[in-house]
Amino acid sequence: GSPKASIPRGQPRPAAGPVGVCAAVLCYRQSRSRSSSCRRASCPRSEVYDALQVEAIALENPLAIFWRGVQVVSSLGRYYLSLRLDDAFGRTDSKTVRERSQELRELLLYLGPCYVKLGQALANRPDIIRDDYMAELEALQDKVPPFPSSEAMSIIREELGQEPMEIFSELTAEPVAAASLGQVYRGRLRSNRAEVAVKVQRPGLKDTLILDMFIFRRLSQLLNNWAQAHLGCNVTLVVDEFASKLWEEANYEQEAKNAQMFAKNFGQDPTVKIPKVFMQYVSKKVITMEWIDGLKSTDLAGLRRRGIDINEFIRNGVQAALRQLLEFGLFHGDPHAGNIFAMDDGRIAYVDFGNVANISESQRDVLIGAITHVSNSDYKEIANDFIRLGFLRPGTDVSEIVPAMETIWADSMGKSIKDFNFRTVTGRFSKLVYQFPIRIPERFSLVIRSLLMQEGICMCLNPDFSIIEVALPYASKRLLSNPNPTLRRELLSIVFSGPPERPVLQWDRLTNLVTLAKQARDGTSIQINQVIVDFFRGLRRDVVNGVETGLAPAKVLQGGLQALTAGDRLRLKDVLQLVELLSPDLTPALAREVADALIRDSVEDVLRERGVQLELEDFDPRDPRNLGKVLTSGELFKLLPVPGAA
């Protein structure tokens, strides 16, 4: 019945009780000299997590550290003892496991916000905790007891400098929702009658977080050598990553900025609604946002009553998630059903922007490539993607991992792509991390959590819906149309195999890529003809800028010709299949569009070299009016010789 399966039998296990008590008692002595100057005068508190500052502030009250340590260790120790007794007496039946998982959830609620957030994080960490415990911990996402409303009103008064009813003409007496760090009230502003959601932070939250994270960190330092030897990870680094996200979530001013960034990113997307933030009523502990009057995203009966197209709503949601992850690099880290709503017009609405994360452009490029590697069953490259993303250390021998990954993907894919289930993949992957030195970076644990939640919503609305059926076309389209030279090199490496000096075109991969990209046209604003135009513009830009693609044009042509006779047969059928696939788009109009775009880009480059800043993006040389505008532009006078110049 133990929730953790990451420690193989026969290996030493960390002791819960003695280590925790030692940490609580000894940490004061160990850090006294480093924090003496801060204890003489109370330390200023940063809104960004700083481990040394947290230590200094916590050590201002060593007695609180001791009693909190006793409370935590005694509670966890009793729970740990019950697990050991279950193991000793062989109580591993489903009833016992269910009881222990419920006890764990109730214990985390008792210990407070930090432990609730820890439980929420563990709810989607298959590399740390068992599936049956994960299911119970998911209840921590939106089933947390509220704190008294009288305290919430006091916080509003202190933070905004006015009585609550001077700001709001209406405000619910009790919270409409409660979470680990705060709770939400529904109200209406006096100033403009706008209906709003007012989120108020739990009282004393920062003090609790400081105390708990200090103890967490001291424990992690005591356990770090053991963890690195047996689990292959730096526990202190994991704790610091966790704390950093907590500090961001506890700052509602940062949440307001996150919401504004989301609004900017989705500003031109007609399928997504991001609530407006009323910045004049935002502080570090209070945030006021537009009220979203929508249905909970998993309310299937309600969606049908309002006439919302279920499959279209699901596609819009998955598309929005993919844009966050692969296009913007800023994604919602907590998209459970309580944070995603369906508007009457079918739009998907997000709320609660405290837990967001950034994915760098290079990481987004790797993710896009990884999705296409999945579609092509290129398991060796999938394993190499794990190295590029930080799941495996650089230089790791992937030869043993590749067969295991092939088994995971083959079993998860079933008979067709429609059978793909992301939760099944993570469940099987959790076994893989115990066999190989794999560590899931905190950033990507949020990605996994986000995708699992998104898939869970999809499954509630339509059990037959496959998230990968939307992801593959989207990634293929991005791969073909993205202006980034790195992705263009990735594209060439996918459709050509063999060494650079003798590349061979893979007709099946190219056909698969184009087929998937064409399927994305109904869910995105870019049509396949625009994809083709962008691809050729990108290639021209690479040539002009001297970007190394690794494949010379002559070699590419040679590889294409060799591919025609691969396997000692003329592969005209493959060529005809690709031509037939593209024939609706390969029109004279498209050829003109490609030529015009290449000419415009070339002319712009020449003019830019001469110091002429002239935007020709929408210039059509066949339209006399456009030609007249260009000829009368003052910028063109820069091309004339300067009088008297040598």
C-alpha positions in Angstrom: 0.0 0.0 0.0 3.0 2.3 0.0 2.5 5.4 -2.3 6.1 5.5 -3.4 7.7 2.9 -5.7 10.9 4.7 -6.6 13.2 2.9 -4.1 14.0 -0.7 -5.1 13.9 -3.4 -2.5 17.1 -4.0 -0.6 18.3 -0.4 -0.9 18.4 1.9 2.2 15.4 4.2 2.8 15.4 7.6 4.4 14.1 7.6 8.0 11.2 10.0 8.4 11.1 10.7 12.1 14.7 11.0 13.3 15.9 13.0 10.3 13.0 15.5 10.5 13.5 16.1 14.2 17.3 16.5 13.7 16.6 19.0 10.9 14.3 21.1 13.0 16.6 21.1 16.0 20.0 21.4 14.4 19.3 23.8 11.5 19.4 26.8 13.9 23.0 25.9 15.0 24.2 25.2 11.5 23.1 28.5 10.0 23.4 30.9 13.0 26.6 32.6 11.9 25.3 33.3 8.3 22.1 34.9 9.6 23.2 36.8 12.7 23.2 40.2 10.9 19.7 39.6 9.6 18.4 38.6 13.0 19.5 41.8 14.6 17.1 43.7 12.4 14.1 42.0 10.7 15.0 41.0 7.1 13.3 42.7 4.2 11.1 40.3 2.2 11.6 39.9 -1.5 8.8 38.9 -3.8 11.1 36.5 -5.5 12.3 33.3 -3.8 15.7 33.6 -2.3 16.9 30.5 -0.3 19.3 32.5 1.9 16.7 35.1 2.7 14.2 32.5 3.6 16.7 30.9 5.9 17.5 34.2 7.6 13.8 35.1 8.1 13.0 31.7 9.4 15.9 31.7 11.9 14.4 34.9 13.5 12.1 32.5 15.3 13.9 29.2 16.0 11.2 28.1 18.4 8.6 28.2 15.6 10.9 26.1 13.5 11.1 23.5 16.3 7.4 23.3 16.9 6.5 23.2 13.2 9.1 20.5 12.7 7.6 18.5 15.5 4.1 18.9 14.1 5.1 17.9 10.6 7.4 15.0 11.6 4.9 13.6 14.1 2.1 13.7 11.5 4.2 12.3 8.6 5.8 9.8 11.0 2.5 8.3 12.0 1.5 8.0 8.4 4.8 6.5 7.4 4.5 4.0 10.3 1.1 2.9 9.0 2.6 2.3 5.6 5.4 0.2 7.1 2.9 -1.8 9.1 0.9 -2.4 5.9 4.0 -3.8 4.2 4.9 -5.9 7.3 1.5 -7.5 7.5 1.0 -7.8 3.7 -2.0 -5.4 3.6 -1.8 -4.4 -0.1 -5.4 -4.9 -1.1 -7.2 -2.2 -3.0 -9.3 -1.2 0.1 -6.2 -0.5 2.2 -4.5 1.4 -0.7 -7.7 3.6 -1.1 -7.8 4.3 2.7 -4.1 5.2 2.8 -4.4 7.5 -0.2 -7.4 9.3 1.4 -5.4 9.6 4.6 -2.6 11.2 2.7 -4.9 13.8 1.1 -6.4 14.7 4.5 -3.0 14.9 6.1 -1.7 17.3 3.4 -4.8 19.5 4.0 -4.1 19.5 7.7 -0.5 20.5 7.3 -1.4 23.6 5.2 -0.9 25.4 1.9 2.7 24.3 1.2 1.8 20.6 1.6 -1.4 21.0 -0.4 0.7 22.5 -3.3 3.1 19.6 -2.9 0.2 17.2 -3.2 -1.0 18.9 -6.3 2.4 18.7 -7.8 2.7 15.0 -6.9 -0.8 14.4 -8.5 0.9 14.4 -11.9 4.3 13.1 -11.1 4.3 9.4 -12.2 8.1 9.3 -11.7 7.5 9.8 -7.9 4.1 8.5 -6.9 1.8 5.6 -7.8 -1.2 5.9 -10.1 -3.8 5.1 -7.4 -2.4 7.8 -5.1 -2.2 10.3 -8.0 -6.0 9.9 -8.5 -6.8 10.8 -4.9 -4.4 13.7 -4.8 -6.1 15.2 -7.8 -8.9 16.1 -5.4 -6.6 18.8 -3.9 -6.9 20.9 -7.0 -10.4 22.3 -6.2 -11.6 20.9 -2.9 -9.8 22.9 -0.2 -11.6 24.2 2.9 -12.0 28.1 2.9 -10.8 30.5 5.6 -13.3 32.9 7.4 -14.7 35.7 5.2 -14.1 38.3 8.0 -10.4 37.7 7.6 -10.7 38.1 3.8 -12.5 41.4 4.1 -9.7 42.7 6.5 -7.1 41.7 3.9 -9.0 43.6 1.1 -9.2 46.6 3.4 -5.5 46.6 4.2 -4.3 45.9 0.7 -6.5 48.2 -1.3 -6.8 51.0 1.3 -10.6 51.2 1.2 -13.6 49.4 2.7 -14.7 46.5 0.5 -18.1 47.9 0.0 -16.7 51.3 -1.1 -15.0 49.4 -4.0 -17.7 46.8 -4.7 -21.4 47.5 -4.9 -22.0 43.7 -4.5 -19.8 41.0 -3.0 -20.8 37.5 -2.0 -20.8 36.8 1.8 -19.0 33.5 1.3 -16.3 32.5 -1.2 -17.5 30.8 -4.4 -14.3 28.8 -4.7 -11.3 28.0 -2.4 -7.8 26.9 -3.3 -4.6 26.2 -1.6 -3.3 29.8 -1.6 -6.5 31.9 -1.7 -10.2 32.0 -2.2 -12.5 33.8 -4.7 -15.6 36.0 -4.2 -18.0 37.2 -6.8 -18.7 40.9 -6.9 -19.5 44.1 -8.9 -17.4 47.2 -9.1 -19.0 50.5 -8.2 -17.0 52.5 -10.7 -18.2 50.8 -13.9 -20.7 48.1 -12.7 -18.4 45.4 -14.2 -19.0 41.9 -12.7 -15.7 40.7 -11.2 -14.0 37.8 -9.4 -12.0 38.9 -6.3 -9.3 36.6 -5.2 -7.9 37.0 -1.7 -4.8 35.4 -0.4 -4.9 33.2 2.7 -3.9 35.1 5.9 -0.3 34.5 7.1 0.5 32.6 3.9 4.0 33.9 3.4 5.0 33.2 7.0 3.8 29.6 6.6 5.6 29.2 3.3 8.9 30.5 4.7 8.8 28.2 7.7 7.9 25.1 5.6 10.3 25.8 2.8 13.1 26.4 5.3 12.5 22.9 6.8 12.1 21.3 3.4 15.4 22.7 2.3 17.3 21.7 5.4 15.8 18.1 5.0 16.8 18.1 1.3 20.4 19.0 2.2 20.6 16.2 4.7 19.2 13.7 2.2 20.9 15.0 -0.9 23.9 12.7 -1.0 21.6 9.7 -0.6 19.2 11.0 -3.3 22.0 11.6 -5.8 23.4 8.1 -5.2 20.1 6.2 -5.3 17.7 8.4 -7.3 20.1 10.3 -9.5 18.7 13.8 -8.6 19.6 16.8 -6.6 16.8 17.1 -4.1 17.8 20.6 -3.0 17.5 21.8 -6.5 14.0 20.2 -6.8 13.0 22.0 -3.6 14.3 25.3 -4.8 12.4 24.9 -8.1 9.2 24.1 -6.2 9.7 27.1 -3.8 10.3 29.4 -6.7 7.0 28.6 -8.3 5.2 28.9 -4.9 6.6 32.5 -4.5 5.4 33.4 -7.9 1.9 32.1 -7.2 1.8 33.9 -3.9 2.4 37.3 -5.6 -0.9 38.4 -7.2 0.7 41.3 -8.9 2.7 38.8 -10.9 -0.4 36.9 -11.6 -2.0 40.0 -13.0 1.0 40.5 -15.4 0.7 36.8 -16.4 -3.0 37.3 -17.3 -2.2 40.4 -19.3 0.5 38.5 -21.3 -2.1 35.7 -22.0 -4.5 38.4 -23.2 -1.9 39.8 -25.5 -1.0 36.4 -26.9 -4.6 35.4 -27.6 -5.7 38.9 -28.6 -6.4 37.9 -32.2 -7.7 34.4 -31.4 -11.6 34.2 -31.8 -11.7 30.9 -29.9 -10.2 32.0 -26.6 -11.4 34.3 -23.9 -8.9 35.8 -21.3 -10.5 37.9 -18.5 -9.6 41.5 -18.1 -7.6 42.5 -15.1 -8.6 45.7 -13.2 -5.1 46.8 -12.2 -6.3 49.6 -9.8 -7.7 46.8 -7.6 -4.7 44.6 -7.6 -2.1 44.1 -4.9 0.3 41.4 -3.8 -2.6 39.7 -1.8 -5.7 40.7 -3.8 -6.5 40.5 -7.5 -9.6 41.7 -9.2 -10.5 40.3 -12.7 -13.4 40.1 -15.0 -16.0 37.5 -14.0 -16.2 34.6 -16.4 -19.9 33.6 -16.7 -19.3 30.2 -18.3 -19.9 26.6 -17.8 -17.3 24.3 -16.2 -15.5 22.7 -19.0 -16.5 19.1 -17.9 -20.2 19.9 -17.7 -21.2 17.8 -20.8 -25.0 18.1 -20.2 -24.7 21.9 -19.8 -22.7 22.3 -22.9 -25.2 20.4 -24.9 -28.1 22.4 -23.5 -26.4 25.6 -24.7 -25.9 24.1 -28.1 -22.1 24.2 -28.0 -20.4 21.9 -30.5 -18.5 19.5 -28.2 -15.8 18.4 -30.6 -15.2 21.9 -31.8 -14.8 23.1 -28.2 -12.3 20.3 -27.5 -10.3 21.1 -30.6 -10.2 24.8 -29.6 -9.0 23.9 -26.2 -6.3 21.6 -27.4 -5.3 24.1 -30.1 -5.0 26.8 -27.4 -2.8 24.6 -25.2 -0.5 23.8 -28.2 -0.2 27.4 -29.0 0.8 28.2 -25.4 3.4 25.4 -25.4 4.8 25.5 -28.9 4.2 29.0 -30.2 4.1 31.5 -27.3 6.3 29.6 -24.8 4.1 30.8 -21.9 1.7 28.2 -20.8 -1.0 27.7 -18.1 0.4 25.3 -15.5 -2.9 24.5 -13.8 -5.6 23.9 -16.4 -7.9 21.7 -14.4 -11.7 21.8 -15.0 -12.1 24.5 -12.3 -9.8 26.9 -14.3 -11.3 26.3 -17.8 -14.8 27.4 -18.8 -17.0 27.2 -21.9 -18.6 30.5 -22.9 -22.0 30.6 -24.5 -20.5 31.4 -27.9 -18.2 28.3 -27.7 -15.0 30.1 -26.7 -12.7 28.5 -24.2 -12.0 30.8 -21.2 -9.0 30.5 -18.8 -8.9 31.8 -15.2 -6.2 31.7 -12.4 -2.9 32.7 -13.9 -0.7 32.2 -10.9 0.8 29.0 -12.0 2.4 29.6 -15.4 5.7 28.6 -16.8 8.0 29.6 -19.7 9.4 27.3 -22.4 12.4 28.7 -24.3 12.4 28.9 -28.0 15.1 26.2 -28.3 13.0 23.9 -26.1 9.9 24.6 -28.2 11.8 23.6 -31.3 12.8 20.4 -29.7 9.2 19.6 -28.6 8.0 20.2 -32.1 10.6 17.9 -33.5 9.8 15.3 -30.8 6.2 15.2 -31.8 7.1 14.6 -35.5 9.6 11.9 -34.3 6.7 10.2 -32.6 4.6 10.3 -35.7 7.5 8.7 -37.7 8.3 6.2 -35.0 11.8 7.5 -34.8 12.6 6.2 -31.3 16.3 6.9 -31.3 15.6 10.6 -32.0 12.9 10.6 -29.3 15.6 9.4 -26.8 17.9 12.1 -28.1 15.1 14.6 -27.6 15.1 13.5 -23.9 18.7 14.5 -23.7 18.1 17.9 -25.4 15.2 18.6 -22.9 17.2 17.7 -19.8 15.5 14.4 -19.0 18.8 12.6 -19.5 22.3 13.9 -18.9 24.4 14.8 -22.0 26.4 11.9 -23.2 24.0 9.2 -21.9 24.1 6.0 -23.9 20.5 5.7 -25.3 21.0 2.3 -27.0 19.3 0.5 -24.1 16.6 3.1 -23.7 15.5 3.1 -27.3 13.9 -0.5 -27.2 12.1 0.4 -24.0 10.7 3.6 -25.5 9.6 1.7 -28.6 7.6 -0.7 -26.4 6.0 2.2 -24.5 4.9 4.1 -27.6 3.8 0.9 -29.5 1.7 -0.2 -26.6 0.3 3.3 -26.0 -0.5 3.9 -29.7 -2.6 0.7 -30.0 -4.0 -0.3 -33.4 -4.1 3.4 -34.6 -3.2 6.9 -33.5 -6.8 7.3 -32.2 -5.9 4.8 -29.4 -3.1 7.0 -28.1 -3.6 8.0 -24.4 -1.3 10.4 -22.7 -2.0 9.1 -19.2 -1.1 5.6 -20.4 2.2 6.9 -21.7 3.0 8.6 -18.4 2.0 5.5 -16.5 4.4 3.3 -18.5 7.0 6.0 -18.5 7.0 6.0 -14.7 8.4 2.5 -14.8 11.1 3.6 -17.2 12.4 6.3 -14.9 13.2 3.6 -12.3 15.3 1.6 -14.8 17.3 4.5 -16.3 18.8 7.7 -14.9 15.9 9.9 -16.0 14.8 13.0 -14.1 11.8 15.1 -15.1 12.8 18.8 -14.8 10.3 20.9 -12.8 9.3 22.9 -15.9 8.4 19.8 -17.8 6.6 18.2 -14.9 4.2 21.2 -15.3 4.0 20.5 -19.0 3.0 16.9 -18.2 0.6 18.0 -15.6 -1.0 20.5 -18.0 -1.3 17.9 -20.8 -2.8 15.3 -18.4 -5.4 17.8 -17.2 -6.2 18.8 -20.8 -6.6 15.2 -21.9 -8.7 14.5 -18.8 -11.2 17.2 -19.8 -11.2 15.9 -23.4 -12.0 12.4 -22.2 -14.8 13.6 -20.0 -16.5 15.3 -23.0 -15.6 12.7 -25.6 -13.9 9.4 -24.5 -13.0 8.7 -28.2 -11.2 12.0 -28.7 -7.4 11.8 -29.2 -5.3 14.8 -28.2 -2.5 13.5 -30.4 -4.7 13.8 -33.5 -4.7 17.5 -33.0 -1.1 17.8 -31.8 0.5 16.0 -34.8 -1.1 18.2 -37.5 -0.3 21.3 -35.5 3.3 20.3 -35.0 3.7 19.4 -38.6 2.3 22.7 -39.7 4.7 24.6 -37.4 7.6 22.6 -38.6 6.8 23.5 -42.2 6.0 27.1 -41.7 8.2 28.3 -38.8 10.8 30.9 -39.9 13.3 29.5 -37.4 16.4 28.0 -39.3 16.7 25.4 -36.5 13.3 24.0 -37.3 14.1 24.0 -41.0 17.2 21.9 -40.3 15.0 19.6 -38.2 12.6 19.4 -41.1 15.4 18.4 -43.5 16.8 15.8 -41.1 13.3 14.2 -40.9 12.6 14.0 -44.6 16.2 13.0 -45.5 18.0 10.0 -44.1 21.6 8.9 -44.4 24.9 10.9 -44.2 24.9 14.6 -45.4 27.1 13.7 -48.3 24.5 11.1 -49.6 21.1 12.1 -48.3 18.1 10.1 -49.4 14.6 11.5 -49.5 12.0 9.6 -47.4 8.8 9.8 -49.4 6.7 8.3 -46.7 7.8 10.8 -44.1 7.3 13.7 -46.5 3.9 12.5 -47.4 3.0 12.0 -43.8 4.2 15.4 -42.8 2.2 17.2 -45.6 -0.9 15.1 -44.9 -0.8 16.1 -41.2 -0.2 19.7 -42.0 -3.2 19.8 -44.3 -5.3 18.4 -41.5 -4.4 21.4 -39.4 -5.9 24.0 -41.7 -9.4 23.8 -40.1 -8.0 24.5 -36.7 -5.5 27.3 -37.4 -5.3 30.5 -39.4 -2.5 29.4 -41.7 -3.5 27.5 -44.9 -1.2 25.0 -46.6 -0.5 27.4 -49.4 0.8 29.9 -46.9 2.9 27.1 -45.3 4.5 26.5 -48.8 5.2 30.2 -49.3 6.7 30.6 -45.8 8.9 27.5 -46.3 10.4 28.9 -49.6 10.9 32.3 -48.0 12.7 30.7 -45.1 15.0 28.7 -47.4 15.9 31.9 -49.3 16.6 33.7 -46.1 18.9 30.8 -44.9 20.9 30.9 -48.2 21.2 34.7 -48.0 22.3 34.7 -44.3 24.6 31.7 -44.9 22.8 29.5 -42.4 24.3 26.0 -42.5 21.5 23.5 -43.2 23.8 20.5 -43.5 22.4 19.6 -47.0 23.7 21.2 -50.1 21.1 21.8 -52.9 23.0 19.5 -55.3 23.0 16.8 -52.7 19.3 17.3 -52.0 18.5 16.9 -55.7 20.7 13.8 -55.8 19.0 12.4 -52.8 15.6 12.9 -54.3 16.6 11.1 -57.5 18.1 8.2 -55.5 14.9 7.9 -53.5 13.0 7.4 -56.8 14.9 4.1 -57.3 15.2 3.0 -53.7 14.8 -0.7 -53.2 15.6 -1.5 -56.8 12.3 -0.2 -58.1 11.0 3.0 -59.5 8.9 4.7 -56.8 6.6 6.6 -59.1 3.6 5.6 -57.0 5.0 7.5 -54.0 5.7 10.6 -56.2 2.2 10.5 -57.6 0.7 10.1 -54.2 2.5 13.2 -53.0 1.6 15.2 -56.1 -2.1 14.1 -55.8 -2.0 15.2 -52.1 -0.7 18.7 -53.1 -2.5 19.1 -56.4 -5.4 21.1 -55.0 -2.9 23.6 -53.7 -0.2 23.5 -56.5 -1.9 26.1 -58.7 -0.5 28.9 -61.0 -1.7 31.3 -58.4 0.4 29.7 -55.7 3.4 29.7 -58.0 2.9 33.5 -58.5 2.5 33.9 -54.8 5.8 32.2 -54.1 7.6 34.1 -56.8 6.2 37.5 -55.7 7.2 36.7 -52.1 10.7 35.8 -53.0 11.1 38.9 -55.3 9.7 41.2 -52.5 12.1 39.7 -49.9 15.1 40.1 -52.3 14.2 43.7 -53.2 13.8 44.5 -49.5 17.2 43.1 -48.8 18.8 45.2 -51.5 17.0 48.4 -50.4 17.9 47.7 -46.7 21.6 47.5 -47.7 21.3 51.0 -49.2 19.6 52.3 -46.0 16.1 52.4 -47.5 13.4 51.2 -45.0 10.5 50.3 -47.3 8.0 47.6 -46.2 6.9 45.6 -49.3 5.1 42.8 -47.5 1.7 43.6 -49.1 3.1 45.1 -52.3 1.6 43.9 -55.5 3.6 45.2 -58.6 0.6 44.5 -60.8 -1.5 47.2 -59.0 -0.6 50.7 -60.4 -1.8 52.3 -57.1 0.7 50.3 -55.1 3.5 51.2 -57.6 2.6 54.9 -57.3 2.8 54.8 -53.5 6.3 53.2 -53.7 7.6 55.7 -56.3 6.4 58.7 -54.3 7.9 57.4 -51.1 10.5 59.7 -49.6 12.6 56.7 -48.8 13.5 56.2 -52.4 15.3 59.5 -52.6 18.0 57.8 -50.6 18.9 55.9 -53.7 19.7 59.1 -55.7 23.3 60.3 -55.8 24.2 63.1 -53.4 25.0 66.3 -55.3 28.7 67.2 -55.1 29.6 63.7 -53.8 32.8 62.2 -55.2 
